[in-house]
Amino acid sequence: MDSRRATRVPDSSPVSSPGRWDGWTLLLPILSTPVLTFVLGVAVRKAAGMPHGRFLPPGELAVQLVLAWALLAIARHPVPFVLAQFVLVLACHAAQALRVVMLGGPIRPPDFQAASELLRVLDLRWALTLSAPLVLLAALVVSNLGFRRLAALAAAAGAALLAGASLFRPAAAAALADGGAPYIPWSQTVNMLEQGPVGYLYGELARRRLDRSDPPTHDEVRAALASAPAVPRRAESLPGSPGASRPVVLILLESFWDPAALRAAGLSGDPVDPRFRALWQAGGGSSALSPEFGGGTANSEMEVLCGIPTRLVLPGIVFSSSLANELPCLPRLLSGDGLPAAAFHPNVPDFWNRDRAYPRLGFSRYFSSTAFVADDLNGEFLSDESLYRQAWARTQPPSGTAAALTFVLTYTGHWPYPLNAERRAYEISAASAPPVVGRYASSILHSSRELVAFVDRVLAESPEALVVALGDHLPVLGESVDVYRESGLFEAWVPDFTPAMFRALAAVPLLVVDGRSGPVDVGTISQFEIPALVLERLGLPVPPWMAALLPPPGWHIRTREEGMLVLTPDGEGLVCRAPDQAPACSVAFEWLQRVRVISRDLVEGRRHALPLASREPATTAVP
């Protein structure tokens, strides 16, 4: 026998061998996890200009340790493993910091449902930036593939413990994430800073389990409806113009806002077309309070079409997260006598689940990206002028079919605010702000110009039409909200918003033109008050279930993750976060409790509110 063939040389690699070295390397994540979590947390938050918060919260360490053992379980050598963990921890901190500085709040579990929508709107630069950590992490893992039985067992056991706690002991899981720090419902950024980037997500998942409840019962809905104030409806339609015969044009404009509020930006001119500004001011410079900032347009759609508040009431983006039922929203209420409700938005049909959501709201026709001729693009977005022209042609005889409601959701105005250089110039610059501010201001100049031209055309061809136009939310302006802070509007992570800051964060222009009566001053209202406003202007009854969702007469309430902005009849503004904070806050929380029951019943429950409310006379509060 050949002795060279009979003798096996043992593998001397201390890391790839599963023996005693496998047990040693099992301890490596216990050492590396707190070090990397602390060092990278300090670096990222300092670079982002964010408060430091707490760097070693127990929930963060627990989740990161399980992730580290999972990486170690498929690692052959320790150095690439540590590099991979470095990239993973850095990506977690950076992703949360980026979300805060750009959109004013951290990543939350419902945001993962919107991940596909986010990927669709990223330009190449941002797509490469956000994908780079994932590519690097994948390269480090693939180049270092191995298997470590003890690390795999540790990762599996840790994951099972964390998952089991979240599913079966959510209170304990939430307490682990909190780590003894107080949980602040109205400041998710503070919670994330105290709990860590992934520990915060773990705690939020546990809280969703704690907050989960069965749909409202018949008796609960009946009690909620009974608690609504009964206020006789006041019709304000044009004399001799029955509401059913009047066309309604409802326009929701992407990121439409007045950049003149950026006083510190050094804009070179008025960013709003003078004809639109004059028309808007003739209507009192009215404004609508949005539930969103920088994204989440579908929640604004839900509100302006159905009158159902979203934030603090329903989870995430309602079109994607909880809309299970058909609802008698504005499209269904206005349809009749052979006149359908038509929706126009030149994006892919399934964005924010619109292809399924729109029919549930009562739209019988939905014209998405494939229905439009791309004859005038700002970047990849169909211009407002082209969208209005093509939408109006489809709803006007003889070439089109008349519609009781024409709903137009614009696409231009979306970040990063490109313009068609052959047709539209960047006419506004910003001397004291990032270039994106000048691009946005120029985009608004053209959007407002094209909007007022469309309103003129609608009223010229349909003099009795009711036209309502508003923005969906404030824009993203660069890689932080510093441009807003520098103009004294609001900051990103202030736990206690003042009423002025809250209002600045939420208010978008609102234009209501009531046919021959002209622009109407409706003051400041929330977006979910618009359907009742439309029905009132048409002289049509407001359904009792919709009236029950309105604030008390003379009040206006805006729900957002930061709390509730409450505008009382005497003009006082408060930010309410507890019912005992002030008498007005007690009124607001009573309203919120009623609205949560009725909204959940309508959107995801058994719709008890519809037959119950139909037995009562139609009432509403007048905005």
C-alpha distance (Angstrom), angle and dihedral (degrees) to the residues before:
residue distance angle dihedral
M1 . . .
D2 3.79 . .
S3 3.78 106.6 .
R4 3.78 90.7 -153.7
R5 3.80 89.3 62.4
A6 3.80 93.8 43.7
T7 3.78 95.8 55.3
R8 3.86 120.2 74.4
V9 3.75 118.2 -160.8
P10 3.81 108.8 -137.3
D11 3.78 118.5 -122.6
S12 3.77 104.3 -102.0
S13 3.81 94.8 -168.1
P14 3.80 104.0 121.3
V15 3.80 93.6 -156.0
S16 3.78 104.3 44.2
S17 3.80 93.5 47.1
P18 3.82 112.9 89.9
G19 3.80 94.0 -147.0
R20 3.76 126.3 93.0
W21 3.79 91.0 -31.8
D22 3.81 90.5 60.6
G23 3.78 88.5 60.1
W24 3.80 90.9 47.7
T25 3.77 93.7 50.9
L26 3.81 89.1 50.5
L27 3.80 85.6 71.5
L28 3.80 93.7 51.3
P29 3.86 95.5 83.6
I30 3.82 89.2 49.9
L31 3.80 87.2 61.4
S32 3.81 100.6 35.2
T33 3.82 98.8 44.2
P34 3.83 99.6 65.3
V35 3.80 92.1 39.4
L36 3.80 94.8 51.6
T37 3.81 92.9 40.1
F38 3.78 92.0 53.3
V39 3.81 99.5 40.6
L40 3.79 96.8 43.5
G41 3.79 92.6 41.8
V42 3.81 90.5 55.2
A43 3.81 92.4 46.0
V44 3.79 97.2 47.1
R45 3.80 96.3 45.2
K46 3.78 91.7 46.5
A47 3.81 91.2 49.8
A48 3.81 90.4 48.7
G49 3.81 92.8 47.6
M50 3.79 90.3 -121.5
P51 3.80 128.5 144.2
H52 3.78 110.8 -94.0
G53 3.79 98.6 -126.3
R54 3.80 113.8 175.9
F55 3.80 120.7 -29.5
L56 3.81 104.6 -166.7
P57 3.81 107.3 40.3
P58 3.81 113.2 164.9
G59 3.81 96.6 -123.7
E60 3.80 91.5 52.5
L61 3.79 92.2 48.6
A62 3.81 91.8 47.9
V63 3.80 94.7 51.7
Q64 3.81 93.9 41.4
L65 3.80 90.6 49.0
V66 3.79 91.6 54.1
L67 3.81 90.1 48.1
A68 3.80 89.6 49.1
W69 3.81 92.7 51.8
A70 3.81 88.6 49.2
L71 3.81 89.9 54.1
L72 3.79 90.9 45.7
A73 3.79 91.4 51.0
I74 3.81 90.0 66.6
A75 3.82 97.1 35.4
R76 3.80 126.1 106.6
H77 3.83 101.0 -172.7
P78 3.82 129.3 31.5
V79 3.82 100.2 -132.2
P80 3.84 96.5 59.1
F81 3.80 87.9 43.8
V82 3.81 91.6 56.0
L83 3.81 89.9 46.6
A84 3.80 90.3 50.9
Q85 3.79 91.1 49.5
F86 3.80 89.1 48.0
V87 3.81 90.4 55.7
L88 3.82 92.4 45.4
V89 3.81 95.4 50.4
L90 3.80 91.7 43.3
A91 3.81 91.3 50.6
C92 3.82 91.6 51.2
H93 3.80 93.2 51.5
A94 3.81 94.2 41.4
A95 3.81 94.6 48.6
Q96 3.79 93.0 53.3
A97 3.80 92.7 43.8
L98 3.80 91.8 49.6
R99 3.80 91.5 50.3
V100 3.81 91.0 50.8
V101 3.80 98.0 47.5
M102 3.82 93.7 44.3
L103 3.79 102.5 37.7
G104 3.79 104.0 17.3
G105 3.80 98.0 -114.1
P106 3.81 142.8 60.4
I107 3.78 129.8 -97.7
R108 3.81 110.0 -83.7
P109 3.81 129.6 -168.6
P110 3.85 94.6 -99.1
D111 3.81 88.5 56.9
F112 3.79 89.7 70.6
Q113 3.80 87.9 65.6
A114 3.80 86.3 60.5
A115 3.81 94.8 48.5
S116 3.80 93.8 102.9
E117 3.81 90.8 51.6
L118 3.80 90.4 50.4
L119 3.80 92.0 51.7
R120 3.79 90.9 52.0
V121 3.78 94.6 57.9
L122 3.82 98.9 43.7
D123 3.77 117.1 110.8
L124 3.81 119.6 -137.6
R125 3.81 94.9 -93.4
W126 3.79 93.9 53.6
A127 3.79 93.1 40.0
L128 3.81 90.0 55.8
T129 3.81 92.4 43.9
L130 3.78 94.6 51.4
S131 3.79 94.9 41.2
A132 3.82 95.9 47.4
P133 3.84 95.9 82.2
L134 3.80 91.1 48.1
V135 3.80 92.0 49.4
L136 3.80 91.7 47.4
L137 3.80 91.9 47.6
A138 3.79 91.4 49.1
A139 3.81 91.1 49.3
L140 3.79 92.2 51.1
V141 3.80 91.9 48.7
V142 3.80 96.3 45.5
S143 3.81 93.3 46.8
N144 3.80 90.8 51.6
L145 3.79 102.3 42.0
G146 3.76 117.1 157.3
F147 3.78 138.1 124.4
R148 3.77 130.7 -108.6
R149 3.76 114.8 -174.8
L150 3.82 98.1 -162.8
A151 3.83 93.0 47.5
A152 3.80 90.0 48.8
L153 3.79 90.6 51.1
A154 3.81 91.2 47.6
A155 3.82 91.4 49.7
A156 3.79 92.3 47.3
A157 3.79 93.0 47.5
G158 3.80 92.6 47.0
A159 3.79 92.8 47.2
A160 3.80 90.7 48.4
L161 3.81 91.4 51.4
L162 3.80 93.3 48.4
A163 3.80 93.7 44.3
G164 3.80 92.5 44.9
A165 3.79 91.5 51.2
S166 3.80 91.8 48.5
L167 3.81 92.6 48.9
F168 3.79 102.4 37.2
R169 3.79 105.2 18.7
P170 3.81 103.1 30.3
A171 3.80 92.7 157.5
A172 3.81 89.7 58.1
A173 3.81 91.1 46.0
A174 3.81 91.4 50.7
A175 3.81 89.8 48.5
L176 3.82 90.2 51.7
A177 3.81 89.8 52.3
D178 3.81 91.8 47.7
G179 3.77 91.6 49.0
G180 3.78 91.7 -161.6
A181 3.82 94.8 -49.9
P182 3.81 116.7 122.9
Y183 3.81 115.4 -101.2
I184 3.82 111.8 -128.6
P185 3.83 110.8 -158.2
W186 3.80 92.2 -165.0
S187 3.78 98.8 50.7
Q188 3.77 112.9 50.8
T189 3.79 91.5 168.5
V190 3.81 90.9 61.1
N191 3.80 89.5 47.3
M192 3.80 91.1 52.2
L193 3.80 92.5 48.1
E194 3.81 90.3 51.8
Q195 3.82 96.6 42.1
G196 3.83 101.9 37.1
P197 3.82 127.9 -115.8
V198 3.82 99.3 -74.8
G199 3.79 97.7 23.1
Y200 3.80 86.2 60.2
L201 3.82 91.6 53.4
Y202 3.80 90.0 49.2
G203 3.78 90.7 51.5
E204 3.80 92.3 47.9
L205 3.80 91.3 52.7
A206 3.80 89.0 52.4
R207 3.79 91.3 49.1
R208 3.78 90.6 51.9
R209 3.80 87.1 58.6
L210 3.79 90.1 48.7
D211 3.79 92.2 49.4
R212 3.80 95.1 45.0
S213 3.78 113.4 113.6
D214 3.77 138.6 163.8
P215 3.81 118.1 -90.1
P216 3.81 113.9 -83.4
T217 3.78 115.4 -81.0
H218 3.79 126.6 -124.6
D219 3.80 91.4 -101.3
E220 3.80 93.7 47.4
V221 3.79 91.4 52.5
R222 3.80 91.6 46.2
A223 3.80 90.5 52.7
A224 3.80 91.8 47.1
L225 3.79 92.2 51.8
A226 3.78 91.1 46.6
S227 3.81 90.6 54.3
A228 3.82 92.6 60.3
P229 3.80 115.5 103.2
A230 3.80 112.7 -109.0
V231 3.79 107.7 -130.8
P232 3.81 120.6 167.6
R233 3.78 113.3 -115.5
R234 3.80 117.3 -111.5
A235 3.80 112.4 -150.4
E236 3.78 115.7 -147.9
S237 3.81 102.7 -179.3
L238 3.77 125.0 139.8
P239 3.81 113.8 -85.6
G240 3.77 112.2 -96.2
S241 3.80 93.1 7.2
P242 3.80 111.2 111.3
G243 3.76 111.0 -149.0
A244 3.80 94.4 -127.8
S245 3.82 91.4 61.8
R246 3.80 96.1 49.8
P247 3.79 119.8 90.6
V248 3.78 117.4 -131.1
V249 3.80 122.0 -149.1
L250 3.80 113.9 -167.6
I251 3.82 116.1 -174.1
L252 3.79 123.2 -171.1
L253 3.80 110.5 -171.4
E254 3.78 123.9 -153.1
S255 3.83 112.1 -112.2
F256 3.82 90.7 -20.3
W257 3.80 109.6 171.4
D258 3.80 139.3 135.4
P259 3.84 107.9 -97.8
A260 3.81 90.1 -168.6
A261 3.82 84.7 88.1
L262 3.83 87.3 72.5
R263 3.78 92.3 86.7
A264 3.80 94.1 166.5
A265 3.82 95.0 51.1
G266 3.80 95.5 82.1
L267 3.80 96.5 -131.5
S268 3.78 112.9 -165.5
G269 3.80 94.6 -137.2
D270 3.79 146.3 -10.0
P271 3.81 105.6 -53.7
V272 3.82 92.6 -154.6
D273 3.80 122.5 74.6
P274 3.83 108.5 -107.4
R275 3.82 93.0 -129.1
F276 3.79 91.5 54.1
R277 3.79 92.4 44.4
A278 3.80 90.5 51.6
L279 3.81 91.5 49.5
W280 3.79 91.8 45.9
Q281 3.81 92.8 48.4
A282 3.82 90.0 47.9
G283 3.80 84.0 62.6
G284 3.78 91.3 52.1
G285 3.81 95.2 -97.5
S286 3.80 88.9 -81.3
S287 3.79 120.0 -165.3
A288 3.79 138.5 -159.9
L289 3.79 122.9 -144.6
S290 3.80 112.9 -129.4
P291 3.81 126.8 -151.7
E292 3.81 91.9 -144.1
F293 3.79 142.4 60.3
G294 3.80 123.8 -152.5
G295 3.82 95.4 -17.5
G296 3.79 144.7 9.0
T297 3.81 93.8 92.5
A298 3.80 91.2 164.6
N299 3.81 90.5 69.3
S300 3.79 89.6 56.4
E301 3.80 88.2 49.9
M302 3.79 90.5 51.8
E303 3.77 90.5 52.8
V304 3.81 100.2 44.8
L305 3.80 92.5 44.7
C306 3.80 101.4 39.8
G307 3.78 108.5 20.5
I308 3.82 90.6 -126.5
P309 3.83 116.4 134.8
T310 3.79 114.7 -130.0
R311 3.82 117.9 -170.4
L312 3.82 114.3 69.2
V313 3.80 86.6 10.3
L314 3.82 107.4 60.0
P315 3.82 130.0 19.7
G316 3.79 124.6 -98.3
I317 3.80 119.1 -42.0
V318 3.78 103.2 -8.7
F319 3.82 96.4 -149.1
S320 3.80 88.3 60.4
S321 3.80 104.4 28.8
S322 3.79 111.2 40.3
L323 3.82 116.5 -4.1
A324 3.81 100.8 123.0
N325 3.81 103.1 144.5
E326 3.77 140.7 63.6
L327 3.79 108.9 -109.9
P328 3.81 134.8 -160.2
C329 3.80 92.9 -123.3
L330 3.79 127.3 156.9
P331 3.84 94.3 -76.0
R332 3.81 91.7 55.3
L333 3.81 94.5 39.4
L334 3.81 93.1 53.1
S335 3.81 97.4 41.6
G336 3.78 116.2 96.8
D337 3.79 145.5 106.1
G338 3.78 88.5 53.1
L339 3.80 93.0 -56.6
P340 3.82 111.8 125.9
A341 3.77 131.5 -159.1
A342 3.80 112.7 -114.2
A343 3.81 128.7 -162.5
F344 3.80 123.6 -158.3
H345 3.80 124.4 -166.7
P346 3.83 121.8 144.7
N347 3.79 95.9 -144.9
V348 3.80 128.2 101.2
P349 3.82 107.8 -69.2
D350 3.81 98.0 -119.7
F351 3.81 96.2 51.7
W352 3.82 105.5 126.4
N353 3.81 86.2 -1.2
R354 3.82 90.4 -77.8
D355 3.80 94.3 149.9
R356 3.81 87.9 64.8
A357 3.80 99.3 30.9
Y358 3.80 99.2 51.4
P359 3.82 96.2 59.8
R360 3.80 89.3 49.0
L361 3.81 88.8 57.4
G362 3.79 92.8 51.2
F363 3.80 105.3 -93.8
S364 3.78 111.1 143.6
R365 3.81 93.4 -176.0
Y366 3.80 127.7 42.8
F367 3.79 120.3 -180.0
S368 3.80 110.6 -164.2
S369 3.80 134.1 168.5
T370 3.81 97.0 -55.4
A371 3.82 91.9 55.1
F372 3.82 95.2 62.2
V373 3.79 132.6 76.8
A374 3.79 108.1 -128.4
D375 3.79 92.7 -135.5
D376 3.82 98.2 137.4
L377 3.79 119.0 27.9
N378 3.77 130.4 178.5
G379 3.77 97.3 -155.7
E380 3.79 102.1 -50.0
F381 3.82 93.9 -26.1
L382 3.80 123.6 96.8
S383 3.80 108.7 -118.8
D384 3.77 119.9 -111.1
E385 3.80 91.5 -119.9
S386 3.81 92.1 56.5
L387 3.80 92.8 42.4
Y388 3.81 93.0 51.6
R389 3.79 92.7 45.5
Q390 3.79 94.8 49.8
A391 3.81 94.7 41.2
W392 3.80 93.5 49.5
A393 3.81 91.7 48.1
R394 3.80 89.7 57.3
T395 3.79 93.3 52.2
Q396 3.81 100.2 43.8
P397 3.80 125.5 78.2
P398 2.95 139.5 -94.4
S399 3.82 95.3 31.7
G400 3.80 94.8 27.0
T401 3.78 140.0 35.7
A402 3.79 117.6 -101.2
A403 3.81 113.3 -113.2
A404 3.79 129.6 -154.7
L405 3.80 88.5 -148.9
T406 3.77 126.0 23.6
F407 3.80 109.4 -168.5
V408 3.80 115.6 -170.2
L409 3.80 122.2 -172.8
T410 3.79 110.2 -171.7
Y411 3.79 125.1 -140.1
T412 3.79 102.6 -166.1
G413 3.78 110.8 84.8
H414 3.78 91.2 57.9
W415 3.80 118.7 132.0
P416 3.07 128.5 -63.3
Y417 3.85 85.4 35.6
P418 3.81 102.9 -137.9
L419 3.82 121.9 -177.4
N420 3.78 133.8 -154.9
A421 3.81 99.8 -105.1
E422 3.82 92.2 -156.0
R423 3.81 93.0 57.3
R424 3.80 107.9 20.3
A425 3.78 130.0 41.1
Y426 3.78 128.2 -154.4
E427 3.79 92.1 -110.8
I428 3.81 98.0 169.0
S429 3.79 126.5 62.2
A430 3.80 130.9 -174.2
A431 3.79 114.7 -137.4
S432 3.81 96.3 -172.4
A433 3.78 103.6 33.4
P434 3.81 139.1 59.5
P435 3.84 115.5 -72.0
V436 3.81 90.3 -107.6
V437 3.81 88.5 70.8
G438 3.81 91.0 59.6
R439 3.80 90.5 46.7
Y440 3.78 90.8 50.6
A441 3.81 93.2 47.2
S442 3.81 90.3 50.7
S443 3.80 90.5 48.6
I444 3.82 90.5 52.4
L445 3.79 90.8 48.8
H446 3.81 90.4 58.2
S447 3.82 94.4 39.0
S448 3.81 92.1 52.7
R449 3.81 90.7 45.4
E450 3.80 92.3 51.4
L451 3.80 92.2 42.9
V452 3.80 94.8 55.8
A453 3.81 90.0 46.6
F454 3.81 89.6 53.5
V455 3.80 92.3 47.6
D456 3.82 88.8 51.7
R457 3.80 90.7 51.2
V458 3.81 93.9 48.1
L459 3.80 92.7 50.6
A460 3.80 92.7 43.9
E461 3.80 91.3 55.5
S462 3.83 97.4 32.4
P463 3.83 107.1 27.0
E464 3.81 93.2 -179.4
A465 3.81 95.6 50.4
L466 3.77 119.9 127.2
V467 3.81 108.9 -135.0
V468 3.81 121.5 -167.1
A469 3.82 119.6 179.7
L470 3.79 128.2 173.8
G471 3.78 143.6 149.7
D472 3.78 121.6 -99.4
H473 3.83 97.9 -141.0
L474 3.79 143.7 -36.2
P475 3.83 117.5 -69.0
V476 3.78 131.6 -106.0
L477 3.81 104.6 -113.5
G478 3.76 109.5 -168.3
E479 3.75 130.2 -46.6
S480 3.80 95.3 -43.9
V481 3.79 141.5 22.1
D482 3.80 91.0 -110.7
V483 3.79 91.8 115.5
Y484 3.82 88.7 61.8
R485 3.80 92.8 45.2
E486 3.81 92.9 49.6
S487 3.81 89.5 56.0
G488 3.81 91.3 50.3
L489 3.80 95.7 -111.9
F490 3.81 104.9 118.8
E491 3.79 144.1 -46.0
A492 3.78 131.7 -125.3
W493 3.79 106.2 -118.2
V494 3.78 107.1 20.8
P495 3.83 106.2 138.6
D496 3.81 93.8 -153.0
F497 3.78 112.3 49.4
T498 3.79 114.9 -163.5
P499 3.82 116.1 -133.7
A500 3.82 89.4 -108.0
M501 3.82 91.5 53.4
F502 3.80 92.0 45.6
R503 3.79 91.0 50.6
A504 3.81 92.5 47.3
L505 3.81 89.7 51.0
A506 3.80 94.1 51.7
A507 3.83 109.8 29.7
V508 3.81 120.3 102.9
P509 3.82 128.6 171.4
L510 3.81 116.2 -82.9
L511 3.81 122.5 -165.0
V512 3.81 120.9 -172.5
V513 3.82 116.4 -178.2
D514 3.79 112.6 -178.4
G515 3.79 103.8 -160.9
R516 3.79 114.1 -100.4
S517 3.81 90.7 -3.5
G518 3.79 88.7 69.6
P519 3.81 128.1 -152.3
V520 3.80 116.7 1.6
D521 3.79 125.5 -147.5
V522 3.80 106.3 -134.8
G523 3.80 96.2 161.0
T524 3.79 118.0 -147.1
I525 3.78 116.2 -23.2
S526 3.79 135.5 158.7
Q527 3.77 118.8 -102.0
F528 3.81 91.6 -113.9
E529 3.83 89.3 62.0
I530 3.80 92.1 64.3
P531 3.84 99.6 84.6
A532 3.82 91.3 56.0
L533 3.80 88.9 45.9
V534 3.82 90.9 53.3
L535 3.80 93.1 48.5
E536 3.79 91.2 48.3
R537 3.79 93.1 50.6
L538 3.80 88.3 51.7
G539 3.80 92.8 49.2
L540 3.80 90.9 -118.4
P541 3.82 125.3 137.9
V542 3.76 118.1 -96.9
P543 3.82 108.9 -132.2
P544 3.80 111.5 -112.8
W545 3.80 92.1 -123.4
M546 3.82 89.3 56.3
A547 3.80 91.9 45.3
A548 3.81 89.3 52.8
L549 3.82 89.2 58.5
L550 3.80 92.8 56.7
P551 3.80 121.3 95.4
P552 3.82 117.7 -106.4
P553 3.81 114.9 -73.2
G554 3.78 111.4 -69.0
W555 3.80 92.9 10.6
H556 3.79 128.0 108.6
I557 3.79 122.2 -164.9
R558 3.79 127.8 -173.2
T559 3.78 117.2 -163.7
R560 3.79 117.4 -155.3
E561 3.78 135.3 152.0
E562 3.81 88.1 -96.5
G563 3.80 91.4 61.5
M564 3.79 133.1 -93.5
L565 3.77 127.5 -43.8
V566 3.79 105.9 -148.7
L567 3.80 120.9 -163.9
T568 3.79 109.6 -169.4
P569 3.82 126.4 -154.5
D570 3.82 90.9 -104.0
G571 3.81 91.2 58.4
E572 3.80 97.4 -102.8
G573 3.80 117.0 143.9
L574 3.81 122.5 -152.5
V575 3.78 136.7 172.2
C576 3.81 104.4 -138.3
R577 3.79 124.1 -159.3
A578 3.81 101.5 153.6
P579 3.80 131.8 31.1
D580 3.80 93.1 -126.9
Q581 3.80 92.8 52.5
A582 3.83 92.3 92.5
P583 3.82 137.7 -23.2
A584 3.81 89.5 -100.0
C585 3.80 89.7 53.5
S586 3.80 90.3 54.4
V587 3.82 88.5 56.1
A588 3.80 90.9 47.6
F589 3.81 94.1 50.5
E590 3.80 91.8 48.5
W591 3.80 87.4 53.8
L592 3.82 91.3 46.6
Q593 3.81 92.1 52.5
R594 3.81 90.8 52.2
V595 3.79 93.2 45.6
R596 3.80 93.9 50.3
V597 3.80 91.6 54.9
I598 3.80 96.3 46.2
S599 3.82 95.4 41.3
R600 3.81 94.5 49.4
D601 3.78 89.9 47.2
L602 3.80 91.8 52.6
V603 3.79 99.4 40.5
E604 3.79 104.0 38.2
G605 3.80 106.9 -0.5
R606 3.80 135.7 70.5
R607 3.84 96.4 -72.4
H608 3.79 94.1 -119.9
A609 3.82 87.5 158.2
L610 3.80 93.5 70.8
P611 3.82 100.5 62.2
L612 3.80 91.8 32.1
A613 3.79 93.7 51.8
S614 3.80 93.4 44.0
R615 3.79 89.3 65.6
E616 3.79 91.0 61.9
P617 3.83 128.1 72.3
A618 3.80 114.6 -97.3
T619 3.78 111.7 -96.0
T620 3.74 135.9 165.1
A621 3.75 144.2 171.3
V622 3.77 115.0 -112.6
P623 3.83 112.7 -126.7
